[in-house]
Amino acid sequence: MLSTMATSTGTPLSEQSILATLEDSGDTTGATAVRLMMAAADAFADRGFHATTTRDIASRAGLSPAGVYVHFTSKEDLLFELSRRGHQTARDQLVAAAAAADSPTEALRSLIAGFSRWHAEHHQLGRIVQYEFRHLTPQHRDTVLALRKEIDAVVRDVLVRGVAEGEFEVDDVPATALALLSLAVDVARWYSPEIRRTPADIARTNGELAVRLVARR
């Protein structure tokens, strides 16, 4: 979820977000299923999961309600696919960002800045991925929660390395990792394109805040 697509193409932001997520995951889903996922994301963002019906999603995708069930068993299944793919892409790209950094400090700055920027640039999809997963079935929720634990582990590993190499001073690694990830995730809740701060501004600020929070004193 750290990758971005140009916002000057005229394509709706939610569509860009889902296409980027599918592209990053190496997905081979057919065009109709992709349309349904984009339609579901728009509907969930506009109306919330509970207020959205299968008919709403089908209408936005230009299909009949029966057309949805060719690809997905329910609107919950659509929510699961959005959540699973979003979290999976986030995990993979956080791992890549951490591996590419020259030091724990640079890794942490890159992770939190990139995660924050994505949640600003793709705030609609970010809200769905981060906050609507509670509506999933227990089995689907467990799958998403497992991915969230893997994302958390990436940040924890960077913190542990930073402490070991003398760059960070952290008394409670799990609590600190949670706080840092929450800083980035919460951007999707409050961000609006109408505010003066750009996604790049937010990324820069949050990346620096993350480093200052754990820097050795």
C-alpha positions as CSV (number, residue, x, y, z in Angstrom):
1,M,0.0,0.0,0.0
2,L,3.0,2.3,-0.1
3,S,2.9,2.6,-3.9
4,T,0.9,5.5,-5.5
5,M,-0.6,6.2,-8.8
6,A,-0.8,9.7,-10.4
7,T,-3.8,11.6,-9.3
8,S,-3.9,13.7,-12.5
9,T,-5.4,11.0,-14.7
10,G,-9.0,11.9,-14.0
11,T,-9.6,8.4,-12.6
12,P,-11.6,8.4,-9.4
13,L,-9.3,8.1,-6.4
14,S,-11.0,4.9,-5.1
15,E,-10.6,3.3,-8.5
16,Q,-6.9,4.2,-8.6
17,S,-6.5,2.8,-5.1
18,I,-8.0,-0.6,-5.9
19,L,-6.2,-0.9,-9.2
20,A,-2.9,-0.1,-7.5
21,T,-3.6,-2.7,-4.8
22,L,-4.5,-5.4,-7.4
23,E,-1.5,-4.5,-9.5
24,D,0.9,-4.7,-6.5
25,S,-0.5,-8.1,-5.4
26,G,0.1,-9.6,-8.8
27,D,-3.6,-10.3,-9.1
28,T,-5.1,-11.9,-12.2
29,T,-8.7,-11.2,-11.4
30,G,-11.0,-10.6,-14.4
31,A,-12.1,-7.1,-15.4
32,T,-15.7,-7.6,-14.1
33,A,-14.5,-8.7,-10.7
34,V,-12.2,-5.6,-10.5
35,R,-15.2,-3.4,-11.5
36,L,-17.2,-5.0,-8.6
37,M,-14.4,-4.4,-6.2
38,M,-14.2,-0.7,-7.2
39,A,-17.9,-0.3,-7.0
40,A,-18.0,-1.9,-3.5
41,A,-15.3,0.4,-2.3
42,D,-17.2,3.4,-3.5
43,A,-20.4,2.2,-2.0
44,F,-18.8,1.3,1.4
45,A,-17.1,4.7,1.5
46,D,-20.3,6.5,0.7
47,R,-22.9,4.6,2.7
48,G,-21.0,2.3,5.1
49,F,-20.9,-1.5,5.0
50,H,-24.3,-2.1,6.7
51,A,-26.2,0.4,4.6
52,T,-24.8,-0.9,1.3
53,T,-26.7,-3.5,-0.5
54,T,-25.7,-6.0,-3.2
55,R,-28.0,-4.1,-5.6
56,D,-26.1,-0.8,-4.8
57,I,-22.8,-2.5,-5.7
58,A,-24.2,-4.0,-8.9
59,S,-25.7,-0.8,-10.0
60,R,-22.4,1.1,-9.6
61,A,-20.6,-1.6,-11.6
62,G,-23.3,-1.5,-14.3
63,L,-24.4,-5.1,-13.6
64,S,-27.5,-6.9,-12.4
65,P,-27.5,-8.1,-8.8
66,A,-27.2,-11.6,-10.1
67,G,-23.9,-10.6,-11.8
68,V,-22.3,-10.0,-8.4
69,Y,-22.7,-13.6,-7.3
70,V,-20.8,-14.9,-10.4
71,H,-17.6,-13.5,-8.8
72,F,-18.4,-13.0,-5.1
73,T,-20.7,-14.9,-2.7
74,S,-21.8,-11.8,-0.8
75,K,-21.0,-8.2,0.0
76,E,-19.1,-9.5,2.9
77,D,-16.9,-11.5,0.5
78,L,-16.2,-8.3,-1.4
79,L,-15.3,-6.5,1.8
80,F,-13.0,-9.4,2.7
81,E,-11.2,-9.3,-0.7
82,L,-10.7,-5.5,-0.3
83,S,-9.3,-6.0,3.2
84,R,-7.2,-9.0,2.5
85,R,-5.6,-7.5,-0.6
86,G,-5.0,-4.2,1.0
87,H,-3.3,-5.7,4.1
88,Q,-1.3,-8.1,2.0
89,T,0.0,-5.4,-0.2
90,A,0.8,-3.3,2.8
91,R,2.8,-6.1,4.4
92,D,4.8,-6.8,1.2
93,Q,5.7,-3.2,0.6
94,L,6.6,-2.5,4.2
95,V,9.0,-5.5,4.1
96,A,10.5,-4.2,0.9
97,A,10.9,-0.6,2.4
98,A,12.6,-2.0,5.5
99,A,15.0,-4.1,3.5
100,A,16.0,-1.3,1.3
101,A,16.9,1.1,4.1
102,D,20.5,1.6,5.1
103,S,19.8,1.9,8.9
104,P,16.9,1.3,11.4
105,T,16.4,5.0,11.5
106,E,16.0,5.3,7.8
107,A,13.8,2.2,7.7
108,L,11.4,3.6,10.4
109,R,11.2,6.9,8.7
110,S,10.4,5.3,5.3
111,L,7.9,2.9,6.8
112,I,5.8,5.4,8.7
113,A,6.1,8.1,6.0
114,G,5.0,5.8,3.2
115,F,2.2,4.2,5.2
116,S,1.0,7.7,6.2
117,R,1.1,9.0,2.6
118,W,-0.9,6.1,1.3
119,H,-3.6,6.6,3.8
120,A,-3.9,10.2,2.7
121,E,-3.8,9.7,-1.0
122,H,-6.1,6.7,-0.8
123,H,-8.2,7.7,2.2
124,Q,-11.4,6.1,1.0
125,L,-10.0,2.7,0.5
126,G,-7.8,3.2,3.7
127,R,-10.9,3.7,5.8
128,I,-12.5,0.5,4.4
129,V,-9.3,-1.6,4.8
130,Q,-8.5,-0.3,8.3
131,Y,-11.9,0.2,9.9
132,E,-14.6,-2.0,8.2
133,F,-12.8,-5.3,8.7
134,R,-14.8,-5.7,12.0
135,H,-17.8,-6.6,9.9
136,L,-16.1,-9.7,8.5
137,T,-17.1,-13.2,9.4
138,P,-14.9,-14.7,12.2
139,Q,-13.0,-16.8,9.7
140,H,-12.3,-13.8,7.3
141,R,-11.5,-11.6,10.3
142,D,-8.9,-14.1,11.5
143,T,-7.2,-14.0,8.1
144,V,-7.1,-10.2,8.1
145,L,-5.9,-10.1,11.7
146,A,-3.1,-12.4,10.9
147,L,-2.0,-10.0,8.2
148,R,-2.2,-7.1,10.6
149,K,0.1,-9.0,13.0
150,E,2.6,-9.5,10.2
151,I,2.5,-5.8,9.4
152,D,3.1,-5.1,13.1
153,A,6.0,-7.5,13.1
154,V,7.8,-5.5,10.4
155,V,7.8,-2.4,12.6
156,R,8.7,-4.3,15.7
157,D,11.7,-5.8,13.9
158,V,12.9,-2.4,12.9
159,L,12.6,-1.1,16.5
160,V,14.4,-4.1,17.9
161,R,17.3,-3.6,15.4
162,G,17.4,0.1,16.2
163,V,17.7,-0.7,19.9
164,A,20.4,-3.3,19.3
165,E,22.4,-0.9,17.1
166,G,22.2,1.9,19.6
167,E,20.0,4.2,17.4
168,F,16.7,3.8,19.4
169,E,15.7,4.0,23.0
170,V,12.5,2.0,23.4
171,D,11.2,0.5,26.7
172,D,8.1,-1.3,25.3
173,V,8.6,-2.4,21.7
174,P,5.0,-3.8,21.1
175,A,3.3,-0.7,22.5
176,T,5.6,1.6,20.5
177,A,5.0,-0.3,17.3
178,L,1.3,0.0,17.8
179,A,1.5,3.7,18.4
180,L,3.6,4.3,15.3
181,L,1.3,2.3,13.1
182,S,-1.7,4.1,14.5
183,L,-0.2,7.4,13.6
184,A,-0.2,6.4,10.0
185,V,-3.5,4.5,9.9
186,D,-5.4,7.4,11.5
187,V,-4.6,9.6,8.6
188,A,-7.3,7.8,6.6
189,R,-9.9,8.8,9.2
190,W,-9.3,12.6,9.2
191,Y,-7.7,13.3,5.9
192,S,-9.6,15.3,3.3
193,P,-8.4,16.6,-0.1
194,E,-9.7,20.0,1.0
195,I,-7.2,20.5,3.7
196,R,-4.0,22.5,3.1
197,R,-1.6,19.8,4.1
198,T,-0.6,17.6,1.2
199,P,0.0,13.8,1.5
200,A,3.7,14.5,1.0
201,D,3.6,17.0,3.9
202,I,1.8,14.5,6.1
203,A,4.3,11.7,5.2
204,R,7.3,13.9,6.0
205,T,5.9,15.0,9.3
206,N,4.9,11.6,10.5
207,G,8.1,10.0,9.4
208,E,10.1,12.6,11.4
209,L,7.7,12.2,14.4
210,A,8.3,8.5,14.4
211,V,12.1,8.8,14.4
212,R,12.0,11.5,17.2
213,L,9.7,9.3,19.3
214,V,12.3,6.5,19.5
215,A,15.6,8.3,19.0
216,R,18.2,7.6,21.6
217,R,18.6,10.5,23.9
